[in-house]
Structures are given as C-alpha cells and as structure tokens.
Amino acid sequence: MTLKLSDKSVIPHPEASGRDLLPPIQAGDAGSGFGMTELEMSFFFHTLFGLPPGRDSNISEIMKNHKTPMHVLLTDDDEDDRLIFKEILGEMDRNINLRMVNDGKQLMDYLTTENNPLPHIIFLDLNMPNMSGVECLKEIRSHEKYNDISIAIYSTSTSKKDIDDTFYHGANIYITKPAAYSELKKVLKKSLSVVRLNLNSEFDRSNFVLKI
C-alpha cells in the first residue's frame, strides 16, 4: 500500500479564503503508538488511508497490522536536538522511519537523490548553515513532486516574522521547541496528527502555530 499524504496537487495561496480548519486537537495519552486519543486516531487514519466513515472501531487494529512505515525527515544542525528527537520518536511507534540531516543543503541533496524515499513529513529548523530553513521551504514548495510532503517548522524562534514568512511560503505547521523533555514529547506526538489535517485543508493562520 502506498502512503499518500494528500490528493491536492497545488498548495493554496495563504490569502485565499476557504473552509476553516478543524479545531486544534489536544494531545492525548491513549494507548496507541502515536499517543493519540481515539478521536485523533480517527482523524489521522481517515486522512492518511482514506478510510470511509464508520471504520473508527478498527483504528487500533489497522495501526497494529500496518507494516508500511511513516517516513519522517528531521533537518536540524543541533546534534543534541537531533538525538532527543530520535529518542522521543523511538518511544512512539516502531513503524516510524526516521532520517536526520544536519543542514538545508543536506536536506535538498537527499530529496533530489534518485531512489531516496520521499518523506511524509519534514521537521525543518530555521537557523542552519549553508541553506536556511526558509530557503529550503521555498525550494521544496517550488516543485510539484514535493507537494505531498508535510512541512513542520521546528525552531526555537517565536518571531512573528519567521511565523508569517513560513506560513506564506507553504509550511503546514509551526512548532516552537519547548525546553522541557516532557513538553517536547507532547508537541511531537500532537504534530504527527494535526500536521496532516493542515495539509488537507485551506491555509488558516489561526491554526498554524501548534499549541498544547
């Protein structure tokens, strides 16, 4: 089965008016591998696998039996942050396939290398050497072949300019890295569920910054 993040082939312009996003989902501590509540799992699998209504009772079984990993790519020049990210995702679910690169140039080299599997989600730091996160974001969103990749900005910056710029250039969600490990774990769990909802919806600035 081929995972496909969205049926949309064009990222809508952020100034375009459209339907509102679903309200933000609160992170849960249910027993799924992603740490989602039943409602979160329902949203997640309806969008990821195109499940019809009325299949919610089978969510846990699908999660258990589905063998295709979710491909996550982290781009971050901070080694400690990469190790913590890897540790947290390792606690979530065995079907997450994580790749990590150190800067924007390595990210673009990976994406443009033939036969490399494209990630479903990129977690993208902003302040990196060689090629910044915003430069990567612009480059990725300029190519139709990458339209199905969700992009989560993953930064310590709380600058309104950074938030506005990344929203305008097509990021799906903005995550401010919390200092506490427990809070970061909640943020990453929640981001894996809501980032896909933002990909499948019109841009909505009010839901762009992830809140716990």
C-alpha positions as CSV (number, residue, x, y, z in Angstrom):
1,M,0.0,0.0,0.0
2,T,1.4,3.4,-1.0
3,L,1.0,6.1,1.6
4,K,-0.1,9.4,0.1
5,L,-0.5,12.5,2.3
6,S,-2.9,14.5,0.1
7,D,-4.9,14.4,-3.0
8,K,-4.2,18.1,-3.5
9,S,-1.6,18.8,-6.2
10,V,-1.4,22.6,-5.5
11,I,-0.8,24.4,-2.3
12,P,-3.5,27.1,-1.9
13,H,-2.4,30.7,-1.6
14,P,-2.5,31.8,2.0
15,E,-4.6,34.8,1.2
16,A,-7.3,32.7,-0.4
17,S,-10.5,32.3,1.6
18,G,-11.9,28.9,2.1
19,R,-13.3,26.5,4.7
20,D,-12.0,26.7,8.2
21,L,-9.6,24.2,9.5
22,L,-10.8,21.7,12.0
23,P,-10.2,23.0,15.6
24,P,-6.8,22.1,17.1
25,I,-6.7,18.6,18.6
26,Q,-5.4,18.2,22.2
27,A,-2.7,15.7,22.7
28,G,-3.9,12.6,24.5
29,D,-2.3,9.7,26.3
30,A,-4.3,6.9,24.9
31,G,-2.6,3.5,24.3
32,S,-1.8,3.9,20.6
33,G,1.8,4.0,19.3
34,F,1.5,7.7,18.5
35,G,0.0,8.6,21.9
36,M,-3.2,9.8,20.3
37,T,-6.7,9.7,21.6
38,E,-9.4,7.7,19.7
39,L,-10.6,10.9,18.0
40,E,-7.1,11.8,17.0
41,M,-6.5,8.4,15.6
42,S,-9.8,8.6,13.7
43,F,-8.8,11.9,12.0
44,F,-5.3,10.6,11.3
45,F,-6.3,7.4,9.6
46,H,-9.2,8.9,7.7
47,T,-6.8,11.4,6.1
48,L,-3.8,9.0,5.7
49,F,-5.5,5.9,4.4
50,G,-8.8,7.4,3.1
51,L,-10.9,5.2,5.4
52,P,-14.7,5.6,5.0
53,P,-16.9,6.8,7.8
54,G,-17.9,4.1,10.3
55,R,-14.5,2.4,10.5
56,D,-13.3,4.1,13.7
57,S,-13.6,0.9,15.7
58,N,-10.9,-0.7,13.5
59,I,-8.3,2.1,14.0
60,S,-6.2,0.2,16.6
61,E,-6.1,-3.0,14.6
62,I,-5.0,-1.1,11.5
63,M,-2.3,0.7,13.4
64,K,-1.1,-2.7,14.7
65,N,-1.1,-4.5,11.4
66,H,0.0,-1.8,9.0
67,K,3.6,-2.6,8.0
68,T,4.5,0.5,5.9
69,P,6.5,2.9,8.0
70,M,5.8,6.6,8.1
71,H,8.9,8.4,6.8
72,V,10.0,11.3,8.9
73,L,12.9,13.5,8.0
74,L,14.4,15.9,10.6
75,T,16.6,18.8,9.4
76,D,18.5,20.3,12.4
77,D,22.1,21.4,12.8
78,D,22.0,20.9,16.6
79,E,23.3,17.4,17.5
80,D,21.7,17.3,20.9
81,D,18.3,18.3,19.4
82,R,18.6,15.5,16.9
83,L,19.4,12.9,19.5
84,I,16.4,14.0,21.7
85,F,14.1,14.0,18.7
86,K,15.3,10.5,17.7
87,E,14.7,9.2,21.3
88,I,11.2,10.6,21.5
89,L,10.1,9.2,18.1
90,G,11.7,5.9,19.1
91,E,9.3,5.7,22.1
92,M,6.2,6.4,19.9
93,D,5.9,3.7,17.3
94,R,8.1,1.1,15.6
95,N,6.6,2.0,12.2
96,I,8.2,5.4,12.1
97,N,11.2,5.5,9.8
98,L,13.4,8.5,10.9
99,R,16.1,10.0,8.8
100,M,18.2,13.0,10.0
101,V,20.3,15.6,8.2
102,N,22.4,18.4,9.6
103,D,21.5,21.3,7.4
104,G,19.5,22.6,4.5
105,K,21.9,21.6,1.8
106,Q,21.9,18.0,3.0
107,L,18.1,18.1,3.0
108,M,18.0,19.2,-0.6
109,D,20.7,16.7,-1.6
110,Y,18.6,13.9,0.0
111,L,15.4,15.0,-1.7
112,T,17.0,15.3,-5.2
113,T,18.9,12.0,-5.0
114,E,17.2,9.4,-7.2
115,N,15.7,6.4,-5.4
116,N,15.7,8.0,-2.0
117,P,12.2,7.5,-0.5
118,L,10.5,10.9,-0.1
119,P,9.5,11.7,3.5
120,H,5.8,12.1,4.5
121,I,6.8,14.8,7.0
122,I,9.8,17.1,7.2
123,F,10.6,18.7,10.5
124,L,12.6,21.8,9.4
125,D,14.8,24.0,11.6
126,L,15.1,27.6,10.5
127,N,18.6,28.8,11.5
128,M,21.1,26.5,9.8
129,P,24.4,26.8,8.0
130,N,24.7,26.6,4.2
131,M,21.0,26.9,3.5
132,S,18.4,28.2,5.9
133,G,15.0,26.6,6.6
134,V,13.1,29.3,4.8
135,E,15.3,28.8,1.7
136,C,14.6,25.1,1.9
137,L,10.9,25.7,2.3
138,K,10.8,27.9,-0.8
139,E,12.8,25.4,-2.9
140,I,10.6,22.5,-1.8
141,R,7.3,24.3,-2.5
142,S,8.5,25.3,-5.9
143,H,8.5,21.7,-7.1
144,E,5.2,19.9,-7.7
145,K,6.8,16.5,-7.0
146,Y,7.1,17.5,-3.3
147,N,3.5,18.8,-2.9
148,D,2.5,15.7,-0.8
149,I,5.2,16.3,1.8
150,S,4.0,17.9,5.0
151,I,6.5,20.5,6.4
152,A,6.6,21.3,10.1
153,I,8.8,24.2,11.0
154,Y,10.7,23.1,14.1
155,S,12.5,26.0,15.7
156,T,13.3,27.9,18.9
157,S,12.2,31.1,17.2
158,T,9.0,32.8,18.3
159,S,9.5,35.7,15.9
160,K,6.3,36.9,14.2
161,K,8.3,37.5,11.0
162,D,9.5,33.9,11.0
163,I,6.0,32.6,11.6
164,D,4.5,34.8,8.9
165,D,7.2,34.1,6.4
166,T,7.0,30.3,6.8
167,F,3.2,30.4,6.7
168,Y,3.3,32.4,3.5
169,H,5.8,30.1,1.8
170,G,3.8,27.0,2.4
171,A,4.7,25.3,5.7
172,N,1.9,23.3,7.2
173,I,2.5,23.9,10.9
174,Y,4.9,25.9,13.1
175,I,6.4,24.2,16.2
176,T,8.3,26.2,18.8
177,K,10.7,23.8,20.6
178,P,9.9,23.7,24.3
179,A,12.8,23.4,26.7
180,A,11.3,20.6,28.8
181,Y,11.6,17.0,27.5
182,S,8.1,16.1,28.6
183,E,6.6,19.1,26.8
184,L,8.6,18.3,23.6
185,K,7.3,14.8,23.7
186,K,3.7,16.1,23.8
187,V,4.4,18.5,21.0
188,L,5.9,15.9,18.7
189,K,3.0,13.4,19.3
190,K,0.5,16.1,18.6
191,S,2.3,17.4,15.5
192,L,2.2,14.0,13.8
193,S,-1.6,14.0,13.9
194,V,-2.5,17.7,13.2
195,V,0.1,18.4,10.5
196,R,-1.8,16.2,8.1
197,L,-5.1,18.0,8.8
198,N,-3.4,21.2,7.8
199,L,-2.1,19.7,4.6
200,N,-5.6,18.6,3.6
201,S,-7.2,22.0,4.4
202,E,-7.1,25.5,3.2
203,F,-4.5,27.7,4.9
204,D,-5.7,29.1,8.2
205,R,-3.3,31.4,10.0
206,S,-5.1,30.9,13.4
207,N,-4.2,27.2,13.5
208,F,-0.7,27.4,12.0
209,V,1.2,27.7,15.3
210,L,0.9,24.4,17.2
211,K,-0.4,24.8,20.8
212,I,-0.6,22.2,23.5
